[in-house]
Structures are given as structure tokens and as C-alpha cells.
Amino acid sequence: MEHKTTGLTQKVREAIAALNGQGRQEVTSQDIKAVLDVRTYRERRAAVGVLKDMRKSGELVSVQRGVYVHVPKLKPRGKMDVIWHLVRSHKHFTADEIERLSGAARATVLEYLRRLKALGYIRQARRGGSWLMISDPGPETPANTAKCEKLRALRIKGIKD
């Protein structure tokens, strides 16, 4: 085990995942240290510090002294996740409603709506500037690859010039 704490939290997560893969929900600090191959006092202190930080953040829940259950961190919801949730829940909406409810900038809302239209999930209604959901692929937020496509086009254009 290295002496730096850089990346140690990730190594602890991986050790817990390995122990969970063996069918164990509860893990002990001793088990984690064994998987990490902690040998020196310095390494032990670093591992204990990481476990303490993970307990404080709520990622580890203490069942009893030295016994933990891992609660994986959830990815924070981004603006695109919120917009997608609103589109799915409203089915018929305007860009103004989505902007107001999501707290996202108007340009962000319009860009994402155009992307969802290109993917075939929504279409613009004939009147009033409203939108309709026409295909619901599920709760997973569709990726906004429009910026990637723009960058790819710019790179290709730069190569040709």
C-alpha cells in the first residue's frame, strides 16, 4: 500500500466492493485493511482517516463499532436530469414552464429540447410553442451529445482546412 492518501478513498471503495462481491453486506475495518494490505502504522492511520471521512459523509454507516454498511454516493442530479424528469412528468409543456420549474437557463432548456427532438422523444406542437412527448425511453436521462457532435465537426473542418 502506498503512503499517500491520494486515491486511497477510491481504493477503500474498491475493497468494500470486493468484500460485497463475496456476498457480505457488512464489512469490518479489519477486513478493509486486510484487502488493502495495510502493514505500517502510517498506512493504518490513513485508512482509519478515510473510513472516518466516509462515515461523516454518510457513505459508510456504522452498524456497531468497527462494522460498516456501504451506502454508495448517488450522483447529484444535474440540470439535464431535472429537465428530463419534467418532460416525462408533464408530457405536454412549454419551454417557459420547463425553464421556470428546472431553474436552468433558457438557452440550456432550448438546447436540450432540440436534442430530445432530434432523438425523436418530443415534437413541437402546432400552436403556442408547446412541446409534446411522443416516445418515452424510460427514466434514464438521454445524453446530450450535441456538443460532442459540434466539436467533432469543428475538428474535421480544421483537418480539411
C-alpha positions as CSV (number, residue, x, y, z in Angstrom):
1,M,0.0,0.0,0.0
2,E,1.3,3.4,-0.9
3,H,1.9,6.1,1.8
4,K,0.0,8.9,0.1
5,T,-3.7,9.2,0.8
6,T,-4.3,10.3,-2.8
7,G,-6.7,7.8,-4.3
8,L,-7.0,5.9,-1.0
9,T,-10.7,6.6,-0.7
10,Q,-11.3,5.0,-4.1
11,K,-9.1,2.0,-3.0
12,V,-11.3,1.7,0.1
13,R,-14.4,1.8,-2.1
14,E,-12.9,-1.0,-4.3
15,A,-12.0,-3.0,-1.2
16,I,-15.6,-2.7,0.1
17,A,-16.9,-3.7,-3.4
18,A,-14.7,-6.8,-3.4
19,L,-15.9,-7.8,0.0
20,N,-19.5,-7.2,-1.0
21,G,-18.9,-9.3,-4.1
22,Q,-18.2,-12.2,-1.7
23,G,-21.8,-11.8,-0.5
24,R,-21.1,-9.7,2.5
25,Q,-23.3,-6.7,3.3
26,E,-21.5,-5.7,6.5
27,V,-17.7,-5.2,6.4
28,T,-15.3,-4.6,9.2
29,S,-12.5,-2.1,9.3
30,Q,-10.1,-5.1,9.8
31,D,-11.4,-6.7,6.6
32,I,-10.9,-3.5,4.6
33,K,-7.4,-3.1,5.9
34,A,-6.6,-6.7,5.1
35,V,-7.8,-6.2,1.5
36,L,-5.8,-3.0,1.2
37,D,-2.7,-4.9,2.7
38,V,-2.2,-2.3,5.4
39,R,1.1,-3.0,7.2
40,T,2.5,0.1,8.8
41,Y,1.2,2.4,11.4
42,R,1.1,5.3,8.9
43,E,-1.0,3.2,6.4
44,R,-3.4,2.2,9.3
45,R,-3.9,5.8,10.3
46,A,-4.5,6.8,6.7
47,A,-7.1,4.1,6.2
48,V,-8.8,4.9,9.5
49,G,-8.9,8.6,8.4
50,V,-10.6,7.6,5.2
51,L,-13.1,5.4,7.0
52,K,-13.9,8.3,9.3
53,D,-14.4,10.7,6.4
54,M,-16.7,8.2,4.7
55,R,-18.7,7.9,7.9
56,K,-19.1,11.6,8.2
57,S,-20.2,12.0,4.6
58,G,-22.8,9.2,5.1
59,E,-21.1,6.8,2.6
60,L,-20.4,4.3,5.4
61,V,-23.0,3.6,8.1
62,S,-21.7,2.2,11.3
63,V,-23.7,-0.9,12.4
64,Q,-21.6,-1.4,15.5
65,R,-18.1,-0.5,16.5
66,G,-15.8,-1.3,13.5
67,V,-18.6,-2.8,11.4
68,Y,-20.0,-0.8,8.5
69,V,-22.5,-1.0,5.7
70,H,-21.6,0.9,2.5
71,V,-24.2,3.3,1.1
72,P,-22.9,4.3,-2.4
73,K,-22.9,8.0,-3.1
74,L,-25.6,9.0,-5.6
75,K,-24.7,11.1,-8.5
76,P,-26.1,14.6,-7.9
77,R,-28.9,15.5,-10.2
78,G,-27.8,17.9,-12.9
79,K,-30.0,20.3,-14.9
80,M,-30.4,17.8,-17.7
81,D,-31.7,15.2,-15.3
82,V,-34.2,17.7,-13.9
83,I,-35.3,18.8,-17.4
84,W,-35.8,15.2,-18.5
85,H,-37.8,14.4,-15.3
86,L,-40.1,17.4,-16.0
87,V,-40.5,16.5,-19.7
88,R,-41.5,12.9,-18.7
89,S,-43.9,14.0,-16.0
90,H,-45.6,16.8,-17.9
91,K,-45.9,15.1,-21.4
92,H,-47.3,18.5,-22.8
93,F,-45.3,21.6,-21.8
94,T,-43.7,24.8,-22.9
95,A,-40.1,25.8,-22.7
96,D,-41.1,28.6,-20.3
97,E,-42.6,26.1,-17.9
98,I,-39.5,23.8,-18.0
99,E,-37.2,26.8,-17.5
100,R,-39.2,28.1,-14.5
101,L,-39.5,24.7,-12.9
102,S,-36.0,23.4,-13.5
103,G,-34.1,26.6,-12.7
104,A,-32.0,26.1,-15.8
105,A,-31.0,28.9,-18.2
106,R,-33.4,29.3,-21.2
107,A,-30.5,28.5,-23.6
108,T,-29.9,25.2,-21.8
109,V,-33.6,24.3,-21.9
110,L,-33.9,25.1,-25.6
111,E,-30.7,23.3,-26.5
112,Y,-31.8,20.1,-24.6
113,L,-35.3,20.3,-26.1
114,R,-33.8,20.5,-29.6
115,R,-31.6,17.5,-28.8
116,L,-34.6,15.5,-27.5
117,K,-36.5,16.4,-30.7
118,A,-33.6,15.2,-32.8
119,L,-33.6,11.9,-30.8
120,G,-37.3,11.5,-31.6
121,Y,-38.6,11.7,-28.0
122,I,-40.5,15.0,-28.3
123,R,-42.0,17.2,-31.0
124,Q,-43.2,20.8,-31.2
125,A,-47.0,21.2,-31.1
126,R,-48.5,23.2,-33.9
127,R,-49.6,26.2,-31.9
128,G,-48.5,28.1,-28.9
129,G,-44.8,27.0,-28.8
130,S,-45.6,24.0,-26.7
131,W,-44.0,20.6,-26.9
132,L,-45.3,17.0,-26.7
133,M,-43.6,13.9,-25.6
134,I,-44.1,11.2,-28.3
135,S,-41.7,8.5,-27.1
136,D,-40.7,7.7,-23.6
137,P,-37.5,5.6,-23.4
138,G,-37.6,5.5,-19.6
139,P,-36.2,7.4,-16.6
140,E,-32.6,7.3,-17.6
141,T,-31.6,10.8,-18.9
142,P,-30.8,10.7,-22.6
143,A,-27.3,12.1,-23.2
144,N,-26.9,15.4,-24.8
145,T,-24.3,14.6,-27.5
146,A,-24.9,17.8,-29.5
147,K,-21.8,19.5,-28.1
148,C,-19.7,16.4,-28.9
149,E,-21.0,16.4,-32.4
150,K,-20.3,20.2,-32.8
151,L,-16.7,19.6,-31.5
152,R,-16.2,16.6,-33.8
153,A,-17.4,18.7,-36.8
154,L,-15.0,21.5,-35.9
155,R,-12.1,19.1,-35.7
156,I,-13.0,17.6,-39.0
157,K,-13.3,21.1,-40.5
158,G,-9.9,22.0,-39.0
159,I,-8.3,19.0,-40.6
160,K,-9.7,19.8,-44.0
161,D,-8.6,23.4,-43.9
